[in-house]
Amino acid sequence: MKRLKYLVSVVLAGSLLSFAQFTQPAQAQVAYGSYVGVGPAVGFADGARVGGVIAGRYKLLEVPVSFRAQAFIGSNVALVPTVSYDYPINWQTDAYIGAGLVLAGGDTPSPVGNRIGFALQPGIDYVVPNSNTVIFGNAIIAFDAVRDGGTAFSLQGGVGLRF
């Protein structure tokens, strides 16, 4: 009987050590997936400007980096491509900070200005559980993007579809 108890304890100890060797603590990861979405945009460049935004994110799978682009449509058109560092808050939510360019022109400012300039883009993405729906929101600070001089600021958000 002692041998049986000894054998059982050795087997259990070995099983626990094997299990502990291959398990790792759970960590939040960057919300998986790229998306395309649409929504409203409000910009403050030479007064308030309202328009729409078409947003896209391409997520690199191995690193917490994404390529993002936003097209602003309204009284004028602008494109804002950025590269972002994504920080996972939980399984469904990423906060991020991006840097890129505002590509705009024309006489009337878009929500992010009417001139080429440097842009910072803080934001957040939330993946609705058990779906391919993404809710996104961000701001764009566009330095020297207004033809008369100055910084443009815009807020936008919307709903996207993951792919």
C-alpha positions in Angstrom: 0.0 0.0 0.0 2.9 2.4 0.8 4.3 1.7 -2.6 1.0 2.5 -4.3 0.7 5.8 -2.4 4.3 6.6 -3.3 3.8 5.8 -7.0 0.6 7.9 -7.1 2.3 10.9 -5.4 5.2 10.7 -7.9 2.9 10.5 -10.9 0.8 13.5 -9.6 3.9 15.5 -8.9 5.3 14.8 -12.3 1.9 15.7 -13.9 1.8 19.0 -12.0 5.4 19.9 -13.0 4.6 19.1 -16.7 1.5 21.2 -16.6 3.2 24.1 -14.9 6.1 24.0 -17.4 3.8 24.5 -20.5 1.3 26.9 -19.0 1.8 30.7 -19.2 -0.1 33.4 -17.4 -2.9 35.0 -19.5 -2.1 38.4 -20.9 -4.2 40.8 -22.9 -3.3 41.0 -26.5 -3.9 43.6 -29.1 -7.5 43.3 -30.4 -7.2 41.0 -33.4 -8.1 42.1 -36.9 -8.1 44.8 -39.4 -11.2 46.8 -40.2 -12.9 49.4 -42.4 -15.5 51.8 -40.9 -17.5 55.0 -41.3 -18.7 57.7 -39.1 -19.0 61.5 -38.4 -16.2 63.9 -37.9 -16.1 67.3 -36.3 -13.0 69.5 -37.0 -11.8 72.8 -35.6 -9.8 74.5 -38.3 -10.8 78.0 -39.2 -14.1 77.4 -37.3 -16.1 74.2 -36.8 -16.3 71.9 -39.7 -18.6 68.8 -39.9 -18.0 66.0 -42.2 -17.7 62.2 -42.6 -14.8 59.9 -42.1 -13.9 56.6 -43.7 -11.4 54.8 -41.5 -9.2 51.8 -42.0 -6.8 49.8 -39.9 -4.4 47.1 -41.1 -3.1 45.2 -38.0 0.4 43.7 -38.1 0.0 40.3 -36.3 3.4 39.8 -34.7 3.9 43.3 -33.3 1.6 45.9 -31.6 1.7 48.2 -34.7 -1.0 49.1 -37.2 -1.2 51.1 -40.4 -4.2 53.4 -40.3 -5.8 55.8 -42.8 -8.7 58.1 -42.5 -10.4 59.9 -45.4 -12.4 63.0 -44.5 -15.3 64.0 -46.7 -17.2 67.3 -46.4 -16.6 70.8 -47.7 -13.1 69.6 -48.7 -11.4 66.2 -48.8 -8.3 65.2 -46.8 -6.4 61.9 -46.2 -4.6 61.1 -43.0 -2.3 58.0 -43.1 -0.7 57.1 -39.8 1.4 54.4 -38.2 0.2 53.6 -34.7 1.5 51.8 -31.6 -1.4 49.8 -30.1 -1.7 49.2 -26.4 -4.1 46.4 -25.3 -6.3 47.5 -22.4 -8.2 44.1 -22.4 -9.2 41.4 -24.8 -11.6 43.7 -26.8 -10.0 47.1 -26.4 -6.9 48.8 -27.8 -5.7 52.3 -27.0 -3.3 53.7 -29.5 -1.1 56.7 -30.5 -0.3 57.2 -34.1 1.9 59.6 -36.1 1.5 60.5 -39.8 0.6 63.2 -42.3 -2.4 65.3 -43.2 -2.7 65.4 -47.0 -5.2 68.2 -47.8 -5.5 71.1 -50.2 -8.0 73.6 -51.5 -9.3 76.9 -50.3 -11.8 75.7 -47.7 -10.5 73.6 -44.8 -11.5 70.0 -44.2 -12.0 68.9 -40.6 -8.2 68.5 -40.4 -7.2 71.6 -42.4 -6.3 72.4 -46.0 -2.6 72.0 -46.1 0.0 69.2 -45.7 1.1 68.8 -42.1 2.3 66.5 -39.4 -0.5 64.7 -37.5 -0.8 62.9 -34.1 -3.7 60.5 -33.6 -4.6 59.2 -30.2 -7.6 56.9 -30.2 -9.3 53.7 -29.0 -10.8 50.7 -30.8 -13.4 48.4 -29.2 -14.3 45.0 -30.7 -17.9 44.0 -29.8 -17.7 40.5 -28.3 -18.8 37.6 -30.5 -19.0 39.7 -33.7 -17.0 41.4 -36.4 -18.1 44.9 -35.3 -15.6 47.5 -34.2 -16.5 50.8 -32.5 -13.7 53.3 -32.9 -13.0 56.9 -31.8 -10.0 59.1 -32.1 -8.7 62.7 -32.4 -6.3 64.1 -34.9 -4.1 67.0 -34.1 -2.8 68.4 -37.3 0.2 70.7 -36.9 0.6 73.6 -39.3 -2.2 72.1 -41.5 -4.3 75.3 -41.9 -3.3 77.5 -44.8 -3.5 80.7 -42.7 -1.3 79.1 -40.1 -2.2 77.2 -37.1 -3.1 73.7 -35.8 -6.3 71.8 -36.8 -8.0 69.5 -34.3 -10.7 67.0 -35.1 -12.8 64.3 -33.3 -14.3 61.4 -35.1 -15.7 58.0 -34.4 -17.8 55.3 -35.9 -18.5 51.7 -36.6 -16.4 49.3 -38.6 -16.4 45.8 -39.9 -13.4 43.5 -39.1 -11.8 41.4 -41.8 
